[in-house]
Amino acid sequence: MEHRYKKRFQFSLDVTVRGGDGSILYGRSCDISSEGMFIELNESVPIHTAVDVECSSCGYLPALVVHSGDRGIGVMFRATSLDEKEFLDQLLSGTLVEQVEHHSGRS
């Protein structure tokens, strides 16, 4: 049985996952919480891999892969700076998502 401490929200946005080894993967987020995100990917990423999750070129959050499966990866955010925490707050409030969708022509 899975235990979640923070509420997850539906969150569908194109993301780029950058590995410390220079690898770049493109995926789509499914949900988000203040602690992490699930990202649909066509490739697997080893558990415990440190990555940066970039959301439509608006910013990025450092994260750690905690789940990897056929559908994608689950990451736990490691936001430590004030800028990273503010970026995460914007993602959770929906403010940043609305700005990205507006600029990309989505409604």
Secondary structure, DSSP 8 states (H G I E B T S, - for coil): ----SS--EE---EEEEEETTS-EEEEEEEEE-SSEEEEE-SS---TT-EEEEEETTS-EEEEEEEEE-SSEEEEEE---SHHHHHHHHHHHHTHHHHHHHHHHT--
